Amino acid sequence: MAYWLMKSEPDAYSIDDLERDGREMWDGIRNYQARNMMRDEMRVGDKVFFYHSNCKEPGIVGIMKVAGKPYADPTQFDPDSKYYDPKSSEEDPRWILVDVEFVRKLSRPITLAELKAQSGLDGMVLLRRGNRLSIMPVENKHWDLILGLE
């Protein structure tokens, strides 16, 4: 099993939304590196930190799991979607997604500031300067340390 962190702006889709929905496709990813991770590296059952980004207090707020094999993101084919990609086709889709399933909310959010203060998280992709990826791997040791902060 691998571990991941996936970001979402809570105004767009929050941990509360996922708790309500139970399972959801993680759509709208338009970065090739993030797409490749979903397509080539994520496996059903992998655990994922749900991270609220671009908000007053960014941080890890819950846990979800990869709930399905990768498949074409249907929003790329919908001209009414903000994620529409006219260069993509159903025969040769450019964008891939996975379904995720709610596992639980953390007992409290673990803020970005708190994560940055942990010396044991040195090297974590999330904490690297200039990192803007919405999906990233999490090392096992970092996963365990972060859960220990809860």
N, C-alpha and C positions, 0 to 999 in steps of 0.2 A: 504494500500500500504506500502511496505517496501522499504528501501533504501540500496544500496550496493555500493561497490567499487571493480572494477575488473582491474587487472594489465595486461599490455602487453608491451613487449619491442618494441619500435617504429620501430626498424629494422626488426622485425618479422611481426608485424601488428600494424598500428598506427591509430590515430583518422582520419587522412586523408584517409586512406584505407577504414575505415568504412563509412566515408562520401561518398566516391565514390561508395561503394558497396550497401549502404543503409541498408542492413540486412545481417547478417553473423552468422554462428554457432560459438560458443565460444568453440573451440575444444582444445584438448591437455592437459586438466587438469588431472594430475596424482597424486593428493593428496586426500586422502579419506575424510578429513574434508571439503575441498572445494567442492568435488563431492556431499557430503551429503547436503550441503547448496543448491546447484543447484537442486538436486533431491527432497528434502523435504521441503524447505523453500521458494524458489523463485516462484513468481507468475507472470503470464502475466500482464504487465503494471507496474511492479516495476521499479523504477528509479535507474540508475546506474551511478556512476562517472567512467569515463574512465581515467585510471592512466597510464602514461608512466613511466616505470621502467627501471632500469639498463641502464641509459643513462646519458649524461652530467648534465642535470637538471631535475631530476625526479619530477613528480607532476601531478596534476589533470588537464586534458586538454579538457575534454568534458563531455557531458551527453548522455547516451543511455538508452534504456529501454528494459526490458525482453519482447521478441516478440513471444515467443512460449513456450509450455509446455516442460518439460524435456524429452529427449529421448537418446537412446544409441549413443555414440560418434562413428561414422563410422570409424575413423582413427585407432581405436583399433583392427579392423579386417583386416587392409591392411598391408601385410608384407613389402610393400615398404615405409610405413609411419614411420617417426621417433617416432610416438606415438603408434606403433604396440604393442599389448600385447598378446603374445601367450597363456596366461592363461585365456583369455577372450573368450567367445563364444556368438554367436548371440542369443542362447537360454538363456544364463545367462551372460549378459554383466556386466563388472566391472565398466565401465566408462560412465558417463552421461554428457550431455551438454544441454545448452539452446541456442536458437537463440536470438541475440540482434539486436536492430534497432537504427540507428543514430537518435539523437534528435537535438543536436547542439554542436558546439565547444564553449568553454568558450571565453569570450572576451579577456582573457589573461590566460596563464597557472598559476596555483596556486602551487607554488613549495613546495617540502617537507620541505625545510628550513622555509618557511613562515608558513606552517601548524604547525610545531614544536614550533614556536614562539607564537602561540595563546593559551592563558591560558584556553579559553573556550572549547578547544578540549581535555582537560584532559580525559583520559580513552578511547580515540578513538583507536580502534584495530590497525589501521595502524601505530600509533605512539608508540606502546608498544615495548620495547626492545626485540630483538630476533624474532620479528614477520616476517615470510617469506611467509605467505599465499598469493596466487594470487587472492583470492576472499574473501571478508569479509563484514559483515554487517556494516551499518553506522546508528547511532542513528539519529532520526528526528532532534534533536537540533543541532547535528553536521552538518547535511546536510544544514540546514538553515544558520548556521554561515559561512560555507564554501562558499555558494552562495553569502552571504553578502560581502565576500572579493573581489568578482569579480568586 
